[in-house]
C-alpha cells in the first residue's frame, strides 16, 4: 500500500460520509422511514442494494476460495440468483398488498402468530450467530492479509480491522436506517464491480490467457473422491460433494428461500415506492447477480492456476501454504489483491472489498433490528409511538453490534470449522421456511396449523442434521446405523431436497386434517383470492420491457450452463 492507495481509500470514505450525512439530514420520523426508507426507493437503489447486501464474506473468501479449491462447482449457487425474478414476478404482489414490514409478519397474516414467532426467532439467531459473525470475522481476516499488517500500536491488526468495520458500519446504520443502507449501496456497488473486474482482467493478464486458465484448471478438485475436473459445472452423481442432481436441487431450494423469503433480501424490495419499482429492482438485481461468478469464483480459479504455474517454473507457488502442505484456498482473493495490483488500483479494490463487507453488514444490522422491533417489541407493546419504535430500532442495532463483537473471539477460534458448516446451516434452515411460503401462497387450503407445523418440522429435522454432523465429525469409531446413514452420510444437497418434500407433506397432511382458513383471512395473499382491482394493479405495473429483460437474464443463465457443462 502506497500513498496513492490511501488517497483513493480516503476519497471513498469522504464520499461515503457525504452520503450518510445527507441521509441523516432526512427525517426518520416513523418506523417506515427508518426500516423501509420511507417506502420510496427506486428500482436502481433496490437492485443495487440487493446485490451489495448479497456480496459479503461468503464471496470474498468463500466463493473465491471455492474456485481455488474445487473450481466451477459452487457456481450453481450464484447462477440460482435468477430466482430474484420469482421474487419480483410472483411474490412482490402478495408482499406489497399485505402491507407488512417483515417476513414473519407476513406469515402471521397468512397463518398464525405462532408461525410469526418461530420465523422471527430462527431469523434473529441465525443472523447474529452466523451471518454477522462470519462477515465480521472475514473482514478482519481479509484486511489483515491485504494490508500485510500483523500488529499496529502493539495490537493484533485483525482486531483493529474487525472492530473498526463493525463500528463504522454501525454508526451510519444506526443514524440513517434503511435509507443509509440503500443509498450507500448506490456508491458501493459500482466500486465493488469495478474493483473486482480489475482483479479479473489483471489476473488473466498475469496468467497469460483465458485458455491457459482452463488448461491449468483441467485437473481433479482438491477433495477426496472428486469426479470430473475443476472446469466442469456438472459433476457425476457419484461425486461426494457436488453431484449434479443434488447441486441443482439443493441450490434451487436454498436459492428460493434466500431470494424470495429471507428478510435480509426481501426488506430491500419492501422499501420500493410501488409494485413497479420493486419488480424492476429485482430485475436489475438479477442482472447484477450474473456477475459474481466472474468477479470472485473465476479469480479464485485464476489464483489456483497461477499457483500451478509458479510451481511448474520452480517457484514457491502463488498462494500461501497451510501447515498441512496444501495451498490456502481461502486466501485466493486477498492474495490476488496483494500481489498483482499496481499502486492506486489496489486502493480502489480495497474500497470494493470494504464496500462489500460494509453493505452486507449494514443490511444485516438493519434487518435484525427490524425483526426485533416489529416482531417482538411492537407485538408486546402495540401502543408504542412511531418515534419510540425508531429509538428502539437504533438501540437494537447497538445490541446486535455488541453481540457481533463479543462473538468475534469464538469465530476466530473456530472460524474455519464454522465457515465450513455455513452452507449446511442454510441447507437445513431453507426447506421448512420455503415449504411454508410456497404452499402458503400457492394453496388456499393450507391452514394455520399446517404452515406452523411445516416450519417446526423443518427446525426439528434441521437441528437433528446439524447435531449429527457435529457429533459424527468428532467421533471416529461410530458404528453404522440408519440414523447415521440418513442424518450424516446422506449427501447434504440431496438431504436438502428430500427435506423440502417432507416439510411440504407435513403442511399438506396437517392442513387437510385441520380447519381451513377463511376467505377473508387469505384475501389477496394467495393465488386465486385477489380482487379484480388487485389483479389489474399488478397488470399495470409491468410492460413488454420487463418481459424482455427477464428473458435475457434467463438466456444468460442457460448459456452459462451450456458453456461450463
Phi, psi and omega in degrees: 000124179246180185303319181300320177298316180293326176296316178299315179297319178297319178297319177298315181296321178296318177298319178297316179299319179300315179297315182297316179298321177296317179297315181297328179292339175284145184282134170248072187282337183222175184294328178295320177297313187287313186269333183237016176062028181076006181053045178229022182290143177270171183296329179295312180296320180295309181298316179296320180291321176303312182292311183296323178293324181290323183281110181216212183298329182294342177264313182298322180253306188293308184290315176297321177295321177295322177298322181284336184256319184237357176081221192283352190302320183289354180296337178308316184292326179284318181294333177292000174300344177300343179292349170303329178296325177295320176303312183291316186275326187257311190270328182307314179303319181288321179293317182290322178295325183287342179059038181267160175264327187228161176293319173302323178296323177297318179297327175294318178299319183277320184245269182201176182296325181298320178298320178299314181297316181300311182292324179298314181296313179302312184295312182298312181297315182294324179295309186291317188270345179242293187296309179297313183299315182292319179298316179295314179301313181295323179300312178299318182294314183297312184290330175297319181284320182293313181283339181067028181252121178273318180224150176218124184057031179079007181247139176305122184297336176305315182292320179298314181294314183295309182292322177300316178301315181296312186295313181298314180296319181297320183301309183284335176289318181297314186274331184259340180064212185296327180298321179294324178295315183294309189278334170291330177296327178297326175282316188291323185299308180297326178293318177299315180296313182296315180299315181290325177296321178297319176303314181300311184294311182290329176296315177295323178295318179294326181283321181132307181190167175298317180298324180292323176298314180298322180293312182290334180267001180279056180226166180294140177298162185271063170209152187296133177079012183299141178246144181076195180237174185295336183274355181268129176281321182261108179263159179301150178293350174272355177296129186290337183251318187230058174299139191299319180292316178298319180297318178295313182290310183298315180293328178293317180296311179296319179297316179299313179300312187292311187279334187251342186228348184279128181307322181308320180265313187296331180302327178294322180289321180296341180278355181294148183291334177200178183297323181297311180295322179297314181295314181293332173297320178291324178295315177297318177298323179293322174301312181297326184288349174288344191273327188305329177302318181278333184271338184229310183292310180295319171305325175298318176294324176297318178299318176298315180296319177297322178299314179296320180295317180295319179296319180296332179274003179088011180273189182277347186104160183273318184273148173294153184259146174276170181297332181278001178092358177269151176294145180279094183297323182296344179269008187302306185293309179298330178292320175300317179299314186289328191256332188247352185267137177282171179300143182088310177292321178300319178298320179296317180292322175300320175300320177297317177297315178300318179298316181298312182291318182293317181295319178295316181293319179298318179296320178295316178300312184293318179294317180296316179297321179294318178300314180295314185293312185278317188269347177239299185297310183294329177289322179286323181231079186293342182270006179299133181292161181297319179296323178293323178297321177298314179297321178295320176299319178294318178296318178299322177298317178301316180298316180297321176299314179299316178298320178298318179294317179296333182278346183303313180302321179294317178298320182291327181284328181236024188305310182299318180294312183295320179296323178300324183274355184300316178297323176298317180300313179295323182293334179262343174281323191295313190301313182298316179293317179299318180298316181296315181288316184298308180287330178298325181270329186266340188233114182294332184282347180302120186267171179300314180288329177298312178297318181297314181288334172297316176296313182297319179298322178296318179295314182298311180295317181297314179294325176297316178298314181295318178299316178296322179299312181295315183296305185288338176290337182251359178245110186278336185252028180292137180281150179290144178202167179297325179296314179296320181296320183279311190264355178229307184287328182298126181310134187296332179288314175296322179300319179300315179295315178297320180298321177298316179299315180299313181296321177296319178296322178298314178301314183294310184296312180297320180298319181292337181256006179233173186294133178287149178291151178286155178299325180295320183294321186260010180304119178078002182253352183224148175305135179090359180245000182286144177283160177304325180294318179294319179297317180294321178298319177294318180297325181284351184272357178220159177222190185295331180294323177298321178293316181300313180295324176298315179296320179299315180299314178296325177296316177299320180298313179297317181299322179296315179297321180294316184294316184261017184310000000 
